Amino acid sequence: MSDEGFQAQGQTITLRPTTESNVVHFSNPANARDNNIYTAAGVSRSRVCNQNCNTPVEATATWSGVGAPTTNYYPLRLEVQWSGSSFLSGGASAIVRHKIEYDLGSGWLVLEQREWLSEASIPCPTPSNQSITCSDHVAPHLQLSPTQNLSNIQVRATMTVQMQCGAFCGPFAFNNATGSMSVYDIRIITQRPTLTLLLDADYPRNFNAANPAPPQDDLPYYVPGDAYPSRLPKPVPASGTLIDTIDVVAAYVLSNGMVTPPPPGITSVLITLQDVSAYVGIAMNYGSSGGSDFTMPTSIWTFSNVDHVARAQLEVHDYGGKVKINAAAGPTPDVATMLLPLDNVGQPNGIADTGWSATANGVILATVTDSGQSQSVDTDAAPPGNGTSGDGIVFFEEYRGFVVRGELRRIDPATKDVFVYSALPQGIGDSINLPITKHRINIDELSGLSINFNYVNGGTPVPGHYAQKALKVIDGGCGPGNTYGHTDVIGTPTDQTAPIQIYVAYIEWASPPNNGFNPPTPCNDISGDPYDDAAIRYTLGHEIGHGTNINHVLSSDCADPSLTVMVGGYLPATSSLSDPCWLNIRHAYDNTDKSQIKIRN
């Protein structure tokens, strides 16, 4: 084929040897290189026990003289189509050996070998089962280096037949062995490489094409903003700085993954970004910029003279961004595209096909798979609670993630999540025992009460977005002077219109022994009693329980073992350290409490 005119990327040209040598017993050796798979170089030889006992017969032929590839084409693989068979009779003990070898310039190596020690009958149906005894069998493909000198390639076929007669081999012993071997076609496949985009996103960078060798493409595993190989999100960046910088690698690649030099005259590649997402912020509850989620400092990138690839720096600004990357090189031009992240499973949903790790405190809690479901799905089922599925965070939002006390967390769409800001040193108190996933956030990680407020992508809301709220807990001081805490509504987080208040000063005044009963001025000298911390934790669990739809447990019996943290009007103001209610502060939820849990309406 001429190297003039258009040459399609990935197109192949087949070359064959031009000569044979060292031919012993093989007939028609040129048939192995005549571009006709229905003709063959062949041999058939026998040994009979009473004539040539233990003396082997060997047939061999060598083919070489492969020409240089067409311009812009590179060696891809060596293929040898051949077959072999054996026939042993009279209870013969023999060895029939068939061997295909190759030499790339550094000595002979075995490509494929088969020995028969007894008669073997292997059927060859149509189409062939690719047994060695079938005429369309092709030896295991030998992948070639793009730099392989084709003139160095030699292929050798050898067949050996040898009786093993032993003491019973005499003039009347007619045991015999016959071997046959056919070589139909020897071919070297060359290919015009294809401009390809790959990803090098791990640290240290491990894309290495200098050998050349099949590169490590990180695209199948890439999630924006994640570190590799840990699969944990990278640290949340300071305002105005990047989450990450990764390498988009442009290379001319053969179908076996080998990297080649670019075609003559091509020294650079144009890389542009298309359909770039522009989510507000960098996570569902953090940041406020609405700019592009991916950027590049320039668009022209130069192919290296060392490893023949061009590395383009892609700047990552969002933990859930997406982009289409286009490359063009040469006057024709050669083109390539990449979707980042890889999003080919099911319907495109902007979510990495590899799924993600649900994490907290630097620990992977669950591995989430993406089957191409809609971004709008919200079907969290655990715990079942009152039977209402979902937690007000749709599938894409769980993937993009939330900043929790400065840490990016992607969350699990199988488990209900609730976000809590608490101004109290006791944090979320006994609500730690709720069977849902709790995330204690900082004050700057919510907006008013909203937790998933960064839901717009270039003016378009996330499909199915539900305006979920966090539970905001504040210290209400002395409060009205007759209760320990207040939740606006017994219902879901979405139902809340004001922060939950914990009346810390009143709890500390009411607790025994100090200022415990009817002091002249409630809440004036109050801290330091032994039950204060436990009572505050109990009240946090009680009020946050209300914020997840759990109602009161009504009882006046402090000794009742069935009481839970949801018991109301439980702790009296007293100075007695032996008061049975204060001695039995409740900290747990029972199944009745848990069966009421509801996180979204």
C-alpha positions as CSV (number, residue, x, y, z in Angstrom):
1,M,0.0,0.0,0.0
2,S,1.3,3.5,-0.8
3,D,1.9,5.9,2.1
4,E,0.4,8.7,0.0
5,G,-3.1,9.9,0.6
6,F,-5.4,9.4,3.5
7,Q,-4.6,6.6,5.9
8,A,-7.2,5.7,8.5
9,Q,-6.2,5.5,12.1
10,G,-6.0,1.8,13.2
11,Q,-5.8,0.5,9.6
12,T,-3.6,-2.6,9.3
13,I,-1.3,-3.9,6.5
14,T,-0.1,-7.5,6.6
15,L,3.5,-8.4,5.6
16,R,5.0,-11.8,5.1
17,P,8.4,-13.4,4.8
18,T,10.0,-13.5,1.3
19,T,12.3,-16.5,1.6
20,E,12.8,-19.8,3.3
21,S,16.0,-21.7,4.2
22,N,17.2,-24.8,6.0
23,V,14.4,-26.8,4.5
24,V,14.5,-30.5,5.5
25,H,11.7,-32.8,4.3
26,F,9.1,-30.0,4.1
27,S,7.4,-29.7,0.7
28,N,6.3,-26.5,-0.9
29,P,7.8,-24.2,1.8
30,A,6.8,-21.1,-0.2
31,N,3.1,-21.9,0.5
32,A,3.6,-20.6,4.0
33,R,4.2,-17.1,2.7
34,D,2.0,-17.0,-0.4
35,N,-1.0,-15.1,1.1
36,N,-3.2,-18.1,0.7
37,I,-4.4,-19.8,3.8
38,Y,-5.7,-22.8,1.7
39,T,-2.2,-23.9,0.7
40,A,0.5,-25.1,3.1
41,A,4.1,-26.0,3.5
42,G,3.8,-29.6,4.7
43,V,5.5,-32.7,5.9
44,S,4.6,-36.3,6.9
45,R,7.1,-38.7,8.3
46,S,6.9,-42.2,9.9
47,R,9.0,-44.4,12.1
48,V,8.5,-48.2,12.2
49,C,9.8,-50.1,15.2
50,N,11.5,-53.0,13.3
51,Q,13.3,-50.6,10.9
52,N,14.4,-47.5,12.7
53,C,13.9,-48.2,16.4
54,N,14.8,-45.3,18.6
55,T,16.2,-43.3,15.7
56,P,14.3,-40.0,15.3
57,V,13.4,-38.3,12.1
58,E,13.3,-34.5,12.1
59,A,11.7,-32.1,9.5
60,T,12.3,-28.4,9.6
61,A,12.0,-25.2,7.7
62,T,12.9,-21.5,8.4
63,W,11.2,-18.4,6.9
64,S,12.6,-14.9,7.0
65,G,13.1,-11.8,4.8
66,V,10.2,-9.6,6.0
67,G,10.4,-6.2,4.4
68,A,10.2,-2.8,6.1
69,P,6.7,-1.5,7.0
70,T,4.9,1.2,5.1
71,T,5.5,4.7,6.3
72,N,3.5,5.6,9.5
73,Y,2.9,1.8,10.1
74,Y,4.4,-0.1,13.0
75,P,4.8,-3.7,13.9
76,L,1.8,-5.0,15.9
77,R,2.0,-8.8,16.1
78,L,3.3,-12.0,14.6
79,E,0.8,-14.7,13.6
80,V,1.5,-18.3,12.5
81,Q,-1.4,-20.4,11.2
82,W,-0.5,-24.1,11.3
83,S,-1.7,-27.6,12.2
84,G,-0.3,-30.9,13.3
85,S,-1.4,-34.4,13.9
86,S,-0.1,-37.9,14.9
87,F,-1.0,-41.5,14.2
88,L,0.4,-44.3,16.5
89,S,-0.5,-47.9,15.9
90,G,0.3,-51.4,17.2
91,G,0.5,-50.2,20.8
92,A,3.5,-48.0,19.8
93,S,5.4,-46.1,22.4
94,A,6.6,-43.0,20.7
95,I,6.9,-39.2,20.7
96,V,5.6,-37.0,18.0
97,R,6.6,-33.4,18.6
98,H,5.6,-30.3,16.7
99,K,7.2,-26.9,17.5
100,I,6.8,-23.3,16.1
101,E,9.7,-21.0,17.1
102,Y,10.5,-17.4,16.4
103,D,13.7,-15.2,16.6
104,L,13.4,-11.5,16.8
105,G,17.1,-11.0,16.6
106,S,18.2,-12.3,20.0
107,G,17.8,-16.0,19.6
108,W,15.2,-18.7,19.2
109,L,12.1,-18.9,21.5
110,V,9.2,-21.3,21.4
111,L,5.9,-19.8,20.3
112,E,3.9,-23.0,20.5
113,Q,4.7,-26.7,21.0
114,R,2.7,-29.9,21.2
115,E,3.7,-33.5,21.9
116,W,1.8,-36.7,21.3
117,L,2.7,-39.8,23.3
118,S,-0.3,-41.8,22.2
119,E,-3.0,-41.6,19.5
120,A,-5.2,-38.5,20.0
121,S,-8.2,-37.9,17.9
122,I,-9.5,-34.3,18.2
123,P,-12.5,-33.3,16.0
124,C,-12.4,-30.1,14.1
125,P,-16.0,-28.8,13.7
126,T,-17.0,-25.9,11.5
127,P,-16.1,-23.3,12.6
128,S,-12.9,-24.8,14.1
129,N,-12.5,-25.2,17.8
130,Q,-9.0,-23.9,17.3
131,S,-7.3,-27.2,18.2
132,I,-3.7,-27.6,16.9
133,T,-5.1,-30.4,14.7
134,C,-7.3,-27.9,12.8
135,S,-6.2,-26.1,9.7
136,D,-7.4,-22.7,10.9
137,H,-5.5,-22.8,14.2
138,V,-3.4,-19.7,14.8
139,A,-0.6,-19.9,17.4
140,P,-0.9,-17.5,20.3
141,H,-0.3,-14.0,18.9
142,L,3.1,-12.6,19.6
143,Q,2.9,-8.9,20.4
144,L,5.7,-7.0,18.8
145,S,7.4,-3.8,19.9
146,P,6.8,-0.8,17.6
147,T,10.5,-0.5,17.3
148,Q,11.0,-4.1,16.2
149,N,13.3,-4.5,13.1
150,L,11.2,-6.7,10.9
151,S,14.2,-7.8,8.9
152,N,15.4,-9.7,12.0
153,I,12.3,-11.8,12.3
154,Q,12.6,-15.5,11.6
155,V,10.0,-18.3,12.1
156,R,11.0,-22.0,12.3
157,A,8.8,-25.1,12.1
158,T,10.1,-28.4,13.4
159,M,8.5,-31.8,13.6
160,T,10.3,-34.8,15.3
161,V,9.0,-38.4,15.2
162,Q,10.8,-41.0,17.4
163,M,9.8,-44.6,18.4
164,Q,10.6,-45.8,21.9
165,C,10.7,-49.5,21.2
166,G,12.6,-51.0,24.2
167,A,13.4,-54.7,24.5
168,F,10.3,-55.9,22.6
169,C,11.4,-54.3,19.3
170,G,12.4,-57.1,16.9
171,P,12.1,-58.0,13.2
172,F,8.5,-58.8,13.5
173,A,7.5,-55.7,15.5
174,F,5.4,-53.5,13.2
175,N,4.6,-50.8,15.8
176,N,4.8,-47.4,14.0
177,A,4.3,-43.7,14.5
178,T,3.4,-41.1,11.9
179,G,3.5,-37.3,12.3
180,S,2.1,-34.6,9.9
181,M,2.6,-30.9,10.1
182,S,1.3,-28.1,7.9
183,V,2.2,-24.3,7.9
184,Y,-0.5,-22.3,6.1
185,D,0.5,-18.7,6.7
186,I,3.1,-16.7,8.4
187,R,2.2,-13.0,8.7
188,I,3.3,-9.9,10.5
189,I,0.5,-7.4,11.1
190,T,1.5,-3.7,11.0
191,Q,-0.8,-0.9,12.0
192,R,-1.2,2.8,11.7
193,P,-1.5,4.0,15.3
194,T,-4.5,5.9,16.6
195,L,-4.4,9.2,18.3
196,T,-5.6,8.3,21.8
197,L,-6.3,10.2,25.0
198,L,-5.4,8.6,28.3
199,L,-5.3,9.7,31.9
200,D,-2.5,9.8,34.4
201,A,-4.0,10.9,37.7
202,D,-2.2,9.0,40.4
203,Y,0.8,10.0,42.5
204,P,3.5,9.4,41.6
205,R,2.7,9.6,38.0
206,N,3.1,6.1,36.6
207,F,2.4,6.4,32.9
208,N,5.6,5.1,31.2
209,A,5.7,4.8,27.4
210,A,9.5,5.1,27.1
211,N,10.1,1.4,26.7
212,P,7.6,1.5,25.0
213,A,5.1,-0.5,27.1
214,P,1.3,-0.7,27.4
215,P,0.6,2.4,29.5
216,Q,-1.4,2.5,32.7
217,D,-4.6,4.4,31.9
218,D,-6.3,5.8,35.0
219,L,-9.5,6.8,33.3
220,P,-11.5,3.6,34.2
221,Y,-10.9,4.4,37.9
222,Y,-11.0,8.1,38.0
223,V,-13.3,10.1,40.3
224,P,-12.8,13.9,40.3
225,G,-10.8,15.0,43.4
226,D,-10.0,11.5,44.6
227,A,-6.5,10.3,45.4
228,Y,-5.1,7.0,44.1
229,P,-4.6,4.3,45.0
230,S,-6.4,5.1,48.3
231,R,-9.6,6.2,46.6
232,L,-10.1,8.8,49.4
233,P,-11.0,12.3,48.5
234,K,-8.1,14.8,48.3
235,P,-8.0,17.5,51.0
236,V,-10.5,20.4,50.6
237,P,-8.4,23.2,49.1
238,A,-8.2,26.8,50.4
239,S,-10.6,29.2,48.8
240,G,-9.5,30.0,45.2
241,T,-7.0,27.2,44.9
242,L,-7.2,23.9,42.9
243,I,-8.4,20.6,44.2
244,D,-6.0,18.7,42.0
245,T,-4.0,18.8,38.7
246,I,-4.0,15.7,36.6
247,D,-2.4,14.8,33.3
248,V,-4.3,14.1,30.1
249,V,-1.9,12.1,27.9
250,A,-2.2,12.3,24.1
251,A,-0.4,9.5,22.4
252,Y,-0.4,7.5,19.1
253,V,-1.2,4.0,20.2
254,L,-1.5,0.6,18.5
255,S,-4.4,-1.7,19.3
256,N,-2.1,-3.7,21.6
257,G,-1.6,-0.7,23.8
258,M,1.9,0.1,22.5
259,V,2.9,3.8,22.1
260,T,4.6,4.9,18.9
261,P,6.1,8.1,17.7
262,P,3.6,10.5,16.1
263,P,3.5,10.5,12.3
264,P,6.2,12.5,10.6
265,G,5.5,16.2,10.7
266,I,3.2,16.0,13.7
267,T,4.9,17.6,16.8
268,S,2.0,18.9,18.8
269,V,-1.6,18.3,19.6
270,L,-4.5,20.7,20.2
271,I,-6.5,19.8,23.3
272,T,-9.8,21.6,24.0
273,L,-12.5,21.3,26.6
274,Q,-16.2,20.9,25.8
275,D,-19.4,20.6,27.8
276,V,-17.6,21.6,31.0
277,S,-19.8,21.5,34.1
278,A,-20.0,24.6,36.2
279,Y,-21.5,23.6,39.5
280,V,-21.7,26.2,42.2
281,G,-19.0,25.7,44.8
282,I,-16.8,22.6,44.9
283,A,-19.1,20.3,46.9
284,M,-22.8,20.3,47.8
285,N,-22.3,22.5,50.8
286,Y,-19.0,24.3,50.2
287,G,-17.7,27.1,48.1
288,S,-19.7,29.7,46.1
289,S,-17.9,30.1,42.7
290,G,-19.9,29.0,39.6
291,G,-16.9,28.8,37.2
292,S,-15.8,25.9,35.1
293,D,-15.1,22.7,37.0
294,F,-12.1,21.9,34.7
295,T,-9.6,24.3,33.1
296,M,-6.4,24.1,31.1
297,P,-3.7,26.7,31.1
298,T,-3.1,26.4,27.4
299,S,-4.4,24.3,24.5
300,I,-1.3,23.4,22.5
301,W,0.8,20.6,23.9
302,T,4.1,19.2,22.4
303,F,4.9,15.5,21.9
304,S,8.0,14.4,23.8
305,N,11.0,13.2,21.8
306,V,11.7,10.7,24.6
307,D,8.4,8.8,25.3
308,H,6.4,10.2,22.3
309,V,3.5,11.5,24.4
310,A,2.1,14.9,25.1
311,R,1.0,15.7,28.6
312,A,-1.7,18.3,29.1
313,Q,-2.3,19.6,32.6
314,L,-6.0,19.5,33.5
315,E,-7.0,21.6,36.6
316,V,-9.7,20.2,38.8
317,H,-12.1,22.6,40.6
318,D,-14.9,20.4,41.7
319,Y,-15.4,17.0,43.3
320,G,-18.3,16.2,41.0
321,G,-17.4,17.9,37.7
322,K,-17.5,16.5,34.2
323,V,-16.0,17.4,30.8
324,K,-15.5,16.2,27.3
325,I,-11.9,16.5,26.1
326,N,-11.1,16.7,22.4
327,A,-7.7,16.3,20.7
328,A,-6.7,17.0,17.2
329,A,-3.2,16.5,15.6
330,G,-1.9,16.9,12.0
331,P,-3.4,18.5,8.9
332,T,-6.1,15.8,8.3
333,P,-6.5,15.9,11.4
334,D,-6.3,12.8,13.6
335,V,-8.9,13.2,16.4
336,A,-9.6,11.7,19.8
337,T,-12.1,12.3,22.6
338,M,-12.4,11.4,26.2
339,L,-15.3,11.7,28.6
340,L,-14.1,12.6,32.1
341,P,-15.1,10.9,34.3
342,L,-15.8,7.7,32.3
343,D,-19.6,7.6,32.0
344,N,-20.6,4.8,29.6
345,V,-22.7,2.6,31.9
346,G,-26.4,2.9,31.4
347,Q,-27.7,6.4,30.8
348,P,-25.2,9.2,31.1
349,N,-25.5,10.7,34.6
350,G,-22.3,12.6,35.1
351,I,-21.2,10.0,37.6
352,A,-18.0,7.9,37.3
353,D,-18.7,4.4,36.1
354,T,-16.2,3.1,38.7
355,G,-18.5,4.3,41.5
356,W,-17.1,5.9,44.6
357,S,-16.0,5.3,48.2
358,A,-18.3,6.5,51.0
359,T,-15.9,7.8,53.6
360,A,-15.7,9.5,57.0
361,N,-12.7,10.5,59.0
362,G,-10.4,9.2,56.3
363,V,-11.9,5.7,56.4
364,I,-13.8,3.9,53.6
365,L,-17.2,2.9,55.0
366,A,-18.7,1.5,51.8
367,T,-18.0,1.1,48.1
368,V,-20.8,2.4,45.9
369,T,-21.4,1.2,42.4
370,D,-22.9,3.1,39.5
371,S,-25.2,1.3,37.2
372,G,-26.2,4.4,35.2
373,Q,-29.2,5.2,37.4
374,S,-30.7,8.7,37.2
375,Q,-29.0,11.5,39.2
376,S,-32.4,12.1,40.8
377,V,-32.7,8.7,42.6
378,D,-33.1,8.9,46.4
379,T,-34.0,5.5,47.7
380,D,-31.9,5.1,50.8
381,A,-33.5,2.2,52.6
382,A,-31.5,1.7,55.8
383,P,-32.8,2.0,58.4
384,P,-36.4,1.4,57.2
385,G,-37.8,3.7,59.9
386,N,-41.4,4.6,59.2
387,G,-41.1,3.1,55.7
388,T,-40.2,6.4,53.9
389,S,-37.2,5.8,51.7
390,G,-34.6,8.4,51.0
391,D,-32.8,11.1,53.0
392,G,-33.3,14.2,50.9
393,I,-29.9,13.8,49.2
394,V,-30.3,12.5,45.6
395,F,-27.8,10.1,43.9
396,F,-25.6,12.6,42.2
397,E,-25.4,14.8,45.4
398,E,-24.3,11.7,47.4
399,Y,-21.6,11.2,44.8
400,R,-20.4,14.8,44.6
401,G,-20.1,14.9,48.4
402,F,-20.2,17.2,51.3
403,V,-17.6,19.0,53.3
404,V,-17.8,17.8,56.9
405,R,-15.5,19.6,59.4
406,G,-13.1,20.4,56.6
407,E,-13.2,16.9,55.0
408,L,-14.9,16.0,51.7
409,R,-17.2,13.0,52.3
410,R,-19.0,11.2,49.5
411,I,-21.8,9.3,51.1
412,D,-23.7,6.0,50.7
413,P,-27.0,6.1,48.8
414,A,-28.1,2.9,50.6
415,T,-28.0,4.5,54.1
416,K,-29.8,7.5,55.3
417,D,-27.7,10.5,56.3
418,V,-28.4,13.4,58.6
419,F,-26.2,16.5,59.0
420,V,-25.9,18.2,62.3
421,Y,-24.3,21.4,63.4
422,S,-23.9,21.6,67.2
423,A,-22.5,24.6,69.0
424,L,-22.2,22.5,72.2
425,P,-18.9,20.8,73.3
426,Q,-20.9,17.6,73.7
427,G,-21.4,17.6,70.0
428,I,-24.4,15.5,68.9
429,G,-24.6,13.8,72.4
430,D,-26.6,10.6,72.6
431,S,-27.9,11.0,69.0
432,I,-24.7,9.2,68.2
433,N,-26.8,6.1,68.9
434,L,-29.3,6.8,66.1
435,P,-29.0,4.0,63.4
436,I,-28.5,6.5,60.6
437,T,-25.2,8.0,59.4
438,K,-24.5,11.3,61.3
439,H,-22.3,14.0,60.0
440,R,-21.3,16.7,62.4
441,I,-20.6,19.8,60.4
442,N,-19.0,23.3,61.0
443,I,-21.1,26.4,60.9
444,D,-19.6,27.5,57.6
445,E,-20.7,24.2,56.0
446,L,-24.4,25.1,55.9
447,S,-26.4,28.0,54.7
448,G,-29.1,29.0,57.1
449,L,-30.4,25.5,57.7
450,S,-29.8,24.3,54.1
451,I,-27.2,21.5,53.6
452,N,-27.3,20.8,49.8
453,F,-27.5,24.4,48.6
454,N,-24.9,24.1,45.8
455,Y,-27.2,22.3,43.5
456,V,-27.0,24.4,40.3
457,N,-24.9,23.6,37.2
458,G,-24.6,26.5,34.9
459,G,-28.1,27.7,35.8
460,T,-29.6,24.2,35.7
461,P,-30.6,22.4,39.0
462,V,-29.4,18.9,39.8
463,P,-32.3,16.6,38.6
464,G,-34.6,15.7,41.4
465,H,-32.9,18.1,43.8
466,Y,-34.7,18.2,47.2
467,A,-34.0,21.1,49.5
468,Q,-32.7,19.2,52.5
469,K,-31.8,20.9,55.8
470,A,-29.3,20.2,58.5
471,L,-30.2,20.1,62.1
472,K,-28.7,23.2,63.7
473,V,-28.2,22.9,67.5
474,I,-27.5,25.9,69.6
475,D,-27.1,26.7,73.3
476,G,-30.3,28.3,74.4
477,G,-29.1,29.4,77.8
478,C,-31.7,29.3,80.5
479,G,-34.6,29.2,78.0
480,P,-38.1,29.6,79.4
481,G,-37.0,28.1,82.7
482,N,-39.2,25.0,82.6
483,T,-37.7,22.7,80.0
484,Y,-34.3,21.3,79.0
485,G,-34.6,21.7,75.2
486,H,-36.8,22.6,72.3
487,T,-37.2,21.3,68.7
488,D,-39.4,23.4,66.4
489,V,-41.2,20.4,64.9
490,I,-41.3,16.7,65.6
491,G,-40.7,15.8,62.0
492,T,-37.9,15.6,59.3
493,P,-35.0,17.9,59.1
494,T,-36.8,19.6,56.2
495,D,-39.7,20.5,58.5
496,Q,-37.5,22.5,60.8
497,T,-37.8,26.3,60.6
498,A,-35.5,27.2,63.5
499,P,-32.5,25.8,65.3
500,I,-32.8,23.1,68.0
501,Q,-32.2,24.7,71.4
502,I,-30.5,23.0,74.3
503,Y,-31.1,25.0,77.5
504,V,-27.7,24.2,79.0
505,A,-28.0,26.8,81.8
506,Y,-31.3,25.4,83.0
507,I,-30.0,21.8,82.8
508,E,-27.0,22.8,85.0
509,W,-29.3,24.6,87.4
510,A,-31.7,21.7,87.7
511,S,-29.1,19.0,88.2
512,P,-28.1,17.9,91.7
513,P,-26.7,18.8,94.1
514,N,-26.0,22.6,93.6
515,N,-28.7,25.1,93.0
516,G,-30.9,22.1,92.6
517,F,-34.2,23.0,94.0
518,N,-36.1,26.3,94.2
519,P,-33.1,28.7,94.4
520,P,-33.8,32.3,94.7
521,T,-32.6,33.0,91.1
522,P,-32.6,30.1,88.7
523,C,-29.6,29.8,86.4
524,N,-27.2,32.1,88.3
525,D,-24.6,29.7,89.7
526,I,-25.0,26.5,87.9
527,S,-22.0,24.6,86.4
528,G,-19.9,21.8,87.7
529,D,-22.4,19.3,89.0
530,P,-21.7,15.6,88.3
531,Y,-24.7,14.9,86.2
532,D,-24.4,18.0,83.9
533,D,-22.6,16.3,81.0
534,A,-24.8,13.2,80.9
535,A,-28.0,15.3,81.1
536,I,-26.8,17.5,78.2
537,R,-26.0,14.5,76.1
538,Y,-29.3,13.0,76.9
539,T,-31.1,16.2,75.9
540,L,-29.1,16.4,72.6
541,G,-30.2,12.8,71.8
542,H,-33.8,13.6,72.7
543,E,-34.1,16.8,70.7
544,I,-32.2,15.5,67.6
545,G,-34.4,12.5,67.8
546,H,-37.4,14.8,67.4
547,G,-35.6,16.3,64.4
548,T,-35.6,12.8,62.8
549,N,-39.4,12.4,63.4
550,I,-39.2,10.4,66.7
551,N,-42.0,11.3,69.2
552,H,-41.9,11.3,73.0
553,V,-42.0,8.3,75.3
554,L,-44.3,9.2,78.1
555,S,-43.7,7.7,81.5
556,S,-43.3,8.9,85.1
557,D,-41.6,5.7,86.4
558,C,-37.8,6.4,86.6
559,A,-37.2,2.7,87.3
560,D,-39.0,1.5,84.1
561,P,-36.2,-0.4,82.2
562,S,-38.0,0.2,78.9
563,L,-37.5,3.9,78.9
564,T,-35.4,5.5,76.2
565,V,-33.6,8.7,75.5
566,M,-37.0,9.9,74.1
567,V,-38.7,9.9,77.5
568,G,-40.1,13.4,78.1
569,G,-40.4,15.3,81.4
570,Y,-38.0,12.8,82.9
571,L,-35.4,14.7,85.0
572,P,-36.8,16.8,87.9
573,A,-35.0,19.8,89.3
574,T,-33.5,18.4,92.5
575,S,-30.6,18.7,94.9
576,S,-30.6,14.9,95.6
577,L,-27.8,12.9,94.1
578,S,-29.7,9.8,94.8
579,D,-32.8,10.7,92.8
580,P,-33.7,7.6,90.8
581,C,-34.2,9.5,87.5
582,W,-30.8,11.2,87.7
583,L,-29.3,7.9,88.6
584,N,-30.8,6.3,85.4
585,I,-30.4,8.9,82.7
586,R,-31.4,7.2,79.4
587,H,-29.0,7.2,76.4
588,A,-30.4,4.7,73.9
589,Y,-33.2,4.4,71.4
590,D,-35.4,1.3,71.2
591,N,-37.1,-0.3,68.2
592,T,-40.2,1.8,68.7
593,D,-38.1,4.9,68.4
594,K,-36.2,3.6,65.4
595,S,-39.4,2.6,63.6
596,Q,-40.4,6.3,63.5
597,I,-37.3,7.6,61.8
598,K,-38.0,9.7,58.7
599,I,-35.4,12.0,57.0
600,R,-37.4,13.3,54.0
601,N,-41.0,14.0,53.3
